[in-house]
């Protein structure tokens, strides 16, 4: 669904499944902070007339994404490292979401498919092997997972260790000692990823599976 702010005329897109059925949601515009009122699409008139209650946006968080915009979820609790990462993503024109905790991250992923997820292996947990966000990503349906580029920040594994990345079910590993070069490393990883899937899709087309 396309949403246009009545004050600044900024255009955003919201997945239809995130629109509260039979209810009205009032949320602030990400740009000008003006009030945007959103109603459910394709709701029958009778249902609309009997459902006038207001919708609490905190129950089902919206992510306003500008059309053709790229989205990134940054799961890093260290303020300095997080600022370095977000500054790089801003230059790459990503719409950035920073969850407050692992639970908040899981809630946001439930309602939005991110293009890029950057997560510290120790995010909100003392045990990297019990990272709930990482476990969630490992269990995602492959049809969804292959459209998400997951970058894991680690103090244990070396940068761009693709064998270990495969073992950890992520696309790229960045060692925290190399965080100053995060932009270059991420750009290289994304380029390699796009090239791989271009070959993958071409192969599927030749086999008649796409």
N, C-alpha and C positions, 0 to 999 in steps of 0.2 A: 504494500500500500504506500502511495506517495503522500507525504504530508508537507504543506507549505505554511511557514510561519506568517501570520497576518501582519506582523509588525516589520520584520526585516526581509521578508520574502525569500528566506533561505529554504531550499528544498531538501527533504530528507526522505529516506525509505525505511519502512518498518515491516518486518515479516508479518503477514496476515494472521498467523497463529498467535502472535503476541497481542493482538487487539482484544480487549475484554469483550466477550460476546454479550450483547444486550445491555452493555453498560457504557458509561462515558468516563474517559480518563483525562485529567487536566495535569499537564506536565510542563516544566519550563523549557523554552527553546535553548539548545546548547550554545547558540551564538549570542543572541540579544537578551536571553533570560525572560523574554515575554511569555505569556501564558498561551499554550497550545491545547486546544480541546480536541480530543480524538474519539470518534464513535466507531462502533463495530461495523464492518462491511457486511453487506448482504444479510441484514437482520430483518426479519419480517416485521411489518408495521405493527401487528398486534403485540409482538414480543417487545417492541420498542416502547409502546405505550404503557406496558406493565412493568417496565424496568427502568426506573428513573434514578435509582440509587447511584451515588458517586463511587468511583473506583479508586482504591488506594494503590497508587503506582508502585509502592514498595513491595506489594505482594507479588508482582510480576514485572520485574525491571525492564524498562525499554532501553534499547540502545539506538539512538538516532544516528544514522549513518548517511552522510551526503552521498548522492547518487554516484555510482562508480567508485566510491571510497573503499579503502582497504582498512581492515580492522585488526587490532592487536590487543592481546591480553597480557599484561606484565605482572608476573607473580614473583616479586622480589621484595623482601622486607628491609633490606639495608638501604637507607635513604640515598646515600652517595652513589651506590651502584645503580639504583633505580633511576636517579636523575640522569646518569650517563646514558642509560638505555633509552629513556624516553626522549632525550634530546636528539639521539640518532633517529629514532622512529618519526619524530616530528619533521625532520629534514626529508625523510622518505615518504612523507605525507600519509602517515597512518593515523587513523582515529584510535586513540589509546584509551584503554580501560585498565584501571589499577584497582583490583579487589582489596578489601580490608583483611581478608583471611582466606584460608583454603575453603572454608564453608561458603564464603561469599563468592569465591571464584567458581565453585561448582554450581552455585545458583545462577550465576551469569551465563555459564556455558550451557545450562539447561535451556535457556531462552534465546541464545544467539550462537551462531557458528562463526568463529573467528578465523581470519585468514592466517594469522600468526599468533602463536602462543610462546612466550618466553618465561621459563620457570626455573627457579633455583631448585636443585634436587633436595635441598633441606628446607624448602618453603613451608613454614608453619608446622614443622615437625623436627624432633631431634634425631629421627631415624630416616635417612634418605630412601631406604627400601620400603618405608611405610608411608610415602608421600601420597595422600589421597587424590590429589589432582593428577599425578602421574599415573596412578592406578586407573582412574577414570578414563584417561586418554588411551591407555593400553587396551581397554575393553570396548572402545568405541567401534561401531560398525565400520568396516574398511571403506565402504562407499562414502562415508562422512570423513573418516580420518585422513584419507589421501588428499583431501582438499585443505588440510590444516598443516602448516609448517611449524613444527615444534622444535624450539631451541632450548636445550637444557644447560643451565649454568652450573658448573661443577668445580669443586676444589680437589677432586680425586682423579678425574680423567683428563687426558690431554685434549687440547683444542683440535677440532676436525678429525677426531678418531672415529672413522665411519663404522668400523667393526663394533666398537663399543656403543656407538649411537644405535646401531641395529639391535644390539643386545638390550638396550634400554628403551627401545621402541620410540626413539626420537629421530628427527632429521639431522640435527646438528648439535654438537657439543662445543661449548666455549668455556675454557678454563678461566677461573676468576683472575688469574695472573695476567691474562690477555685482554681484560675488559677495556683497556684504553684503545684497543684496536677493534672493538666490537662492531663498528660500522662496516669496516672492510671485510671482516670475517662473515658477518651476516649477509652482506651483498654477494660474496662468493658462494656461500651456501645456497642462497635463493637461486642464483644463476644455475648452479649445478642441478638443483632440484627441478627447475623449469625445463632444462635440457633433457633430463631423464624422463620426465613425464611426456615431453613432446615425442620422444622416441617410442615410449610406451603406447601413447594414443595412436601414433602412426602404425604401429604393429597391429593393434586391435582393429584398425580400419582395414588393413590388408587381409586380416582373417575374417572380416565381416562381423565382428563383435561390437562394433561401435557405429 
